[in-house]
Amino acid sequence: MPASHLSAAVNSAASDRIASPILPEPGRCHARTAEHLIRLHGSQSSSYFALQPDCRHYLSPGLGLVPYVPVTVLGHRVNVVPTRPLASAQSMGRLLQEFESRVPGPSLFVGVDQPLLRPLAELGYDATVMGTEFSVDLEAFSLRGKAMKQLRHARNLDKRCRVEVREQNGSAVDWRQVARISERWRQGKAVKERELGLLTRPPVFADEWGVRKFYAYVDGELAGYVFFDPWYRQHELAGYCANILRASPEMNRLGVLDHIILKAASQFRDEGVPALSLGIAPLHGVCQRAGDRAGLRRLQHALYRHGNRLYAFQALAYHKSRYRGRETPWFVCARDLGSIRMVATLMKGTGLLALP
């Protein structure tokens, strides 16, 4: 497919139309087209997840783009959509209908925020809470008060050891050190041999457009880092999402990751950035709502209570809750899919289980 056809959309920033043909499946749209659409319609804090390496892109002229990851379990394929499709509210329903009619297999929408619930419900999808996103309003964010004692301790880490936080581009970073810390970080996790996906975006150890990367050094040695993905509203920066957080085990115990986040948050606030998302805590805050799946809810509760050797659900939620920010439920939406199949698809798609 000629790149000129796809990149033509980038030149029409004021327009909601995509001047490029539908990509045949499988496919990914041109990088500049994806960037344009994220800047125009990527108003969910996870919108950058459309660029996950396993994502395919269904691109429709005049409507928008649906990112999806085909996941096959026991010979049955499901198209997992990891973030809100990139389209205007007026075009979303038609885009979803077209996606369903042209891409084979049932669809499973995860990390669904409130604006997507209605168009999915109109297509017959049910919605069940799957976790909680934590975010903070940077202008109002403060470390005052007893509840913020732990974060104040992390902020003052540079008073207890020689730690320095720098925002750096790729040419200033020793990527071998970055990869080495990543490997040590993963060795402390239940899933050691592969990166997780869908509900997080795997790390890219190189420069990426819009992504801010902050590194902490202790006595000149790399100790940890946090990568922040942007999200937008009509080409205006709306905030950053702390997507990748990794540190050496020794410095992680001392709170270096919170120290990096707080240093970055202070810089973002000085720049006028409105919000910081800490991302989703999967399975936290799962509660009953009208029309949800009771069986799926029970499965999620069981995983949250008893599955922490597989993934640190409770520890992750606790860490994010210490910022005392806004808590927003995110949903999983499906139609014509059983709850057990949904869970199996997500466990394989995220990389938590190596299912056939």
C-alpha positions in Angstrom: 0.0 0.0 0.0 1.5 3.4 -1.0 2.7 5.3 2.1 1.5 8.5 0.5 -2.1 7.4 0.7 -1.9 6.7 4.4 0.2 9.7 5.3 -2.2 12.0 3.5 -4.4 12.0 6.6 -1.8 13.7 8.6 -2.1 16.8 6.6 -5.8 17.2 7.4 -5.4 17.9 11.2 -8.6 20.0 11.3 -10.6 17.3 9.6 -12.2 14.2 11.1 -11.7 12.2 7.9 -9.0 9.7 7.1 -7.8 10.0 3.5 -6.6 6.5 3.1 -8.0 3.1 2.1 -9.0 0.4 4.5 -6.0 -1.8 5.4 -6.4 -5.5 4.5 -6.2 -7.8 7.5 -3.7 -8.2 9.0 -2.1 -4.8 8.9 -0.9 -1.7 10.7 -1.4 1.8 9.5 1.5 4.1 8.7 3.1 5.5 11.8 2.3 9.1 10.9 -1.3 8.2 10.4 -1.5 6.5 13.8 0.2 9.6 15.4 -2.3 11.9 13.8 -5.3 9.8 15.0 -4.0 9.5 18.5 -3.5 13.3 18.7 -7.0 13.9 17.3 -9.0 11.2 19.1 -6.7 9.6 21.7 -8.4 11.1 24.7 -8.2 7.9 26.9 -5.1 7.7 29.0 -4.4 4.3 27.4 -4.8 5.6 23.8 -1.1 5.1 23.1 -1.7 1.3 23.6 -2.9 1.3 20.0 0.8 1.2 19.1 1.5 -2.1 21.0 3.7 -4.3 18.8 1.0 -7.1 18.6 -1.8 -4.7 17.6 -3.3 -4.8 14.2 -5.2 -1.7 12.9 -8.6 -1.6 11.2 -8.5 1.8 9.4 -11.7 3.1 7.8 -11.9 6.3 5.7 -13.9 9.0 7.3 -14.5 7.1 10.5 -11.3 6.1 12.4 -9.2 3.3 13.6 -9.8 0.2 15.7 -6.6 -1.3 17.3 -7.0 -5.0 18.0 -5.0 -8.1 19.0 -6.1 -11.4 17.6 -5.8 -14.0 20.5 -6.4 -17.7 19.8 -7.2 -20.1 22.6 -7.8 -23.8 21.8 -8.3 -22.9 18.1 -10.9 -20.2 18.7 -9.9 -16.6 17.8 -11.1 -13.5 19.7 -10.2 -9.9 18.6 -9.2 -8.1 21.8 -9.5 -4.3 21.5 -7.1 -2.9 24.2 -8.2 0.7 24.3 -11.0 3.0 23.0 -11.0 3.1 19.2 -9.7 6.3 17.7 -12.8 8.0 16.4 -15.1 10.9 17.2 -18.2 10.3 19.3 -20.3 10.8 16.2 -18.4 8.2 14.2 -17.8 5.6 16.9 -21.0 3.5 16.3 -20.5 3.2 12.6 -16.8 2.4 13.0 -17.6 -0.4 15.4 -20.3 -1.8 13.1 -17.9 -1.8 10.2 -15.1 -3.4 12.2 -17.4 -6.2 13.3 -18.6 -6.8 9.7 -15.2 -6.9 8.1 -12.9 -8.5 10.7 -13.6 -12.2 11.3 -14.2 -13.5 14.8 -15.9 -12.2 17.9 -14.6 -9.1 19.7 -13.7 -8.4 23.3 -13.2 -4.8 24.4 -11.0 -4.3 27.5 -10.0 -1.2 29.5 -13.3 0.3 28.3 -14.0 3.8 29.7 -17.3 5.5 30.1 -17.6 7.2 26.6 -17.4 3.8 24.9 -20.1 2.1 27.0 -23.1 3.5 25.1 -22.0 2.7 21.5 -21.1 -0.8 22.6 -24.4 -1.3 24.4 -26.2 -0.2 21.3 -24.5 -3.2 19.5 -25.6 -5.6 22.2 -22.5 -5.7 24.4 -22.7 -6.1 28.1 -20.2 -4.4 30.5 -18.6 -5.7 33.7 -16.1 -3.7 35.8 -12.6 -5.1 35.3 -10.5 -2.7 37.3 -9.8 0.9 38.4 -7.8 3.6 36.8 -6.0 5.9 39.2 -5.2 9.5 38.1 -4.4 12.8 39.7 -5.2 16.4 38.8 -1.7 17.9 38.7 -2.7 21.5 39.6 -4.5 20.4 42.8 -2.1 17.5 43.7 -0.4 18.0 47.1 1.7 15.9 49.4 0.4 17.5 52.6 -1.4 15.5 55.2 -0.9 12.3 57.1 -2.2 10.1 54.3 0.7 11.3 52.0 3.5 10.4 54.5 4.8 7.6 52.4 5.0 9.7 49.3 6.7 12.5 51.1 9.3 10.0 52.2 9.8 8.9 48.6 10.0 12.5 47.4 12.8 13.2 49.9 14.9 10.2 48.8 17.5 12.6 47.3 18.1 13.8 50.9 19.1 10.2 52.0 21.2 9.1 49.0 22.8 10.6 46.0 20.0 10.1 43.5 19.4 12.4 40.5 16.4 12.2 38.2 17.0 13.2 34.5 14.6 13.3 31.5 16.7 12.0 28.6 16.5 11.2 25.0 17.9 8.0 23.5 21.3 9.5 22.5 22.0 10.2 26.2 21.0 6.8 27.6 23.0 3.6 27.9 20.4 1.2 26.7 22.4 -1.8 27.9 21.9 -0.5 31.5 18.3 0.0 30.8 17.8 -3.5 29.4 19.8 -5.0 32.3 17.5 -3.3 34.9 14.5 -4.5 32.9 15.8 -8.1 33.0 16.4 -7.9 36.8 13.0 -6.4 37.3 11.3 -9.2 35.4 13.2 -11.9 37.3 11.3 -10.7 40.4 7.9 -11.2 38.7 5.8 -14.4 38.3 6.1 -14.1 34.5 9.8 -13.8 33.9 10.3 -14.9 30.3 8.1 -12.4 28.4 6.6 -8.9 28.5 3.0 -8.5 29.4 0.6 -6.8 27.0 -2.9 -5.5 26.4 -3.4 -3.7 29.8 0.1 -2.2 29.6 2.3 -1.3 26.7 5.5 -3.3 26.6 8.6 -1.1 26.9 10.4 0.3 23.9 14.1 0.9 24.6 14.4 3.8 22.1 13.0 7.2 21.5 9.2 7.3 20.7 7.2 10.3 19.6 5.4 12.0 22.5 6.7 9.6 25.2 8.6 11.2 28.1 11.3 9.0 29.7 12.8 9.8 33.1 15.8 8.0 34.6 17.2 7.9 38.2 20.9 7.7 38.8 22.6 6.9 42.1 26.3 7.8 42.1 26.2 7.9 38.3 24.7 4.4 38.0 21.2 3.8 36.5 18.9 2.8 39.3 15.4 3.0 37.7 13.2 4.6 35.2 9.6 5.5 34.3 8.2 5.9 30.8 5.2 8.2 30.4 2.7 7.8 27.4 0.8 10.9 26.3 -2.9 11.3 25.6 -4.7 14.2 23.9 -7.9 16.0 23.3 -8.2 17.4 19.7 -4.4 17.8 19.3 -4.0 19.3 22.8 -2.0 17.4 25.3 -4.3 16.2 28.1 -1.9 14.3 30.3 0.7 11.5 30.7 0.2 7.9 31.8 3.0 6.3 33.9 3.2 3.1 31.8 6.6 1.5 32.4 8.1 1.5 35.9 11.3 -0.4 36.5 14.1 -0.3 39.0 16.9 -2.3 40.5 15.5 -4.4 43.5 17.7 -2.5 46.0 16.5 1.0 44.8 12.9 -0.2 44.4 12.7 -1.0 48.1 13.9 2.6 48.8 11.1 4.1 46.8 13.0 5.3 43.7 10.0 4.7 41.4 7.7 7.0 43.4 10.6 9.5 43.6 10.8 9.5 39.8 7.0 9.8 39.4 6.9 12.7 41.8 9.8 14.6 40.1 8.1 14.1 36.7 4.7 15.2 38.1 6.3 18.4 39.4 7.8 19.1 36.0 4.6 18.3 34.2 2.7 20.6 36.5 5.2 23.5 35.8 4.6 22.9 32.1 0.8 23.2 32.5 0.0 19.5 31.9 -3.4 18.9 33.4 -3.3 15.3 34.6 -1.2 12.3 35.4 -2.6 8.7 35.1 -1.1 5.9 37.1 -2.8 3.4 34.9 -5.2 0.6 35.7 -5.1 -1.6 38.7 -6.7 -4.8 37.2 -9.5 -6.4 39.2 -9.4 -3.7 41.9 -12.8 -2.2 42.7 -14.8 -4.8 40.8 -18.4 -4.4 41.9 -21.9 -5.1 40.7 -23.6 -2.9 38.1 -26.8 -3.3 36.2 -26.6 -5.8 33.3 -23.1 -7.1 34.2 -22.0 -10.7 34.3 -22.3 -12.2 37.8 -20.2 -15.2 36.9 -17.4 -13.1 35.5 -17.5 -10.9 38.5 -17.1 -13.9 40.8 -14.1 -15.1 38.7 -12.5 -11.7 39.0 -13.0 -11.6 42.8 -11.4 -15.0 43.1 -8.4 -14.0 41.0 -8.0 -10.8 43.0 -8.0 -12.7 46.3 -6.1 -15.8 45.3 -4.1 -15.0 42.2 -1.5 -12.7 43.5 1.3 -15.2 43.0 0.4 -15.0 39.3 0.2 -11.1 39.3 0.5 -8.6 42.1 -3.1 -7.4 41.8 -3.5 -6.2 45.4 0.0 -4.7 45.8 -0.4 -2.8 42.5 -3.7 -1.3 43.6 -2.3 -0.4 47.0 0.6 1.4 45.4 -1.6 3.4 43.1 -4.1 4.3 45.8 -1.4 6.0 47.9 -1.6 9.0 45.5 -5.1 9.6 46.7 -6.3 10.5 43.2 -9.4 10.0 41.2 -10.6 6.4 40.9 -12.5 5.6 37.7 -13.9 2.1 36.8 -12.9 0.5 33.6 -14.9 -2.3 32.0 -14.6 -5.4 29.9 -17.4 -5.6 27.2 -18.4 -8.7 25.3 -21.2 -10.3 23.3 -21.6 -14.0 22.5 -18.6 -14.9 24.5 -18.7 -17.1 27.7 -17.1 -15.7 30.9 -14.5 -18.5 31.1 -13.5 -18.0 27.5 -13.2 -14.3 28.1 -10.9 -14.9 31.1 -8.8 -17.5 29.2 -8.4 -15.0 26.3 -7.3 -12.2 28.6 -4.9 -14.4 30.5 -3.2 -15.5 27.3 -3.4 -12.1 25.6 -1.8 -10.3 28.5 0.9 -13.0 28.8 0.0 -14.2 32.3 -0.6 -17.8 31.1 0.9 -19.6 28.2 -2.3 -21.3 26.9 -2.5 -23.3 23.6 
